Amino acid sequence: MPKAANAKDRVNDAFSRLESMVDDRLRAERARSDELVQRLGKLEQQHEELKKVAIEVEGRLERAMEYIRSLLAADQR
C-alpha cells in the first residue's frame, strides 16, 4: 500500500502544481486584459478628440475655400 499512497501523493502534488500554474496564468491574463481595456478606453477617447479636431479643421477649410472663391469672383468682376 505504501506505493499506492506514494503515487497518490505524487499525483496530488502534480495537480496542486498544475492548479498553481493555471491560477498564475489566469492572474497574468486578467492583468493583461485590464491593461488592454484601459488602453482601449484611452484610444477611444483620443479617437473622439481627433474626430472633433477633424470636424473643426474641415469647417475652417471650407470657410477658407469660400473666402478664396469670393476673392476670385471679385477679381473677375
C-alpha positions in Angstrom: 0.0 0.0 0.0 2.8 2.5 0.6 3.5 2.5 -3.2 -0.1 3.4 -3.8 -0.1 6.1 -1.2 3.2 7.5 -2.6 1.7 7.5 -6.1 -1.4 9.3 -4.8 0.7 11.9 -3.1 2.7 12.5 -6.2 -0.5 12.9 -8.3 -1.9 15.3 -5.7 1.3 17.3 -5.8 1.2 17.4 -9.6 -2.4 18.6 -9.5 -1.5 21.2 -7.0 1.4 22.5 -9.1 -0.9 22.5 -12.2 -3.6 24.4 -10.3 -1.0 26.9 -9.2 0.3 27.3 -12.7 -3.2 27.8 -14.1 -4.0 30.3 -11.3 -0.8 32.3 -12.1 -1.7 32.3 -15.8 -5.2 33.5 -15.1 -3.9 36.3 -13.0 -1.5 37.3 -15.7 -4.2 37.2 -18.4 -6.6 39.2 -16.2 -3.9 41.8 -15.7 -3.2 41.9 -19.4 -6.9 42.1 -20.1 -7.3 45.0 -17.7 -4.4 46.8 -19.3 -5.9 46.3 -22.8 -9.3 47.7 -21.5 -7.5 50.8 -20.2 -5.6 51.2 -23.5 -8.8 50.8 -25.5 -10.5 53.4 -23.4 -7.7 55.9 -24.0 -7.7 55.1 -27.7 -11.4 55.6 -27.9 -11.1 58.9 -26.1 -8.3 60.0 -28.5 -10.3 59.0 -31.5 -13.2 61.1 -30.3 -10.9 64.1 -29.8 -9.4 63.6 -33.2 -12.8 63.4 -34.8 -13.7 66.8 -33.2 -10.4 68.3 -34.4 -11.1 66.9 -37.9 -14.6 68.4 -38.0 -13.2 71.8 -36.9 -10.4 71.7 -39.5 -12.9 70.7 -42.2 -15.1 73.7 -41.3 -12.1 76.0 -41.3 -11.0 74.7 -44.7 -14.5 75.1 -46.1 -14.6 78.7 -44.9 -11.1 79.4 -46.3 -12.2 77.9 -49.7 -15.3 80.0 -49.7 -13.3 83.1 -48.9 -10.8 82.3 -51.8 -13.8 81.7 -54.1 -15.2 85.1 -53.2 -11.9 86.8 -53.8 -11.6 85.1 -57.2 -15.1 86.1 -58.1 -14.4 89.7 -57.0 -11.2 89.7 -59.0 -13.1 88.5 -62.1 -15.6 91.4 -62.0 
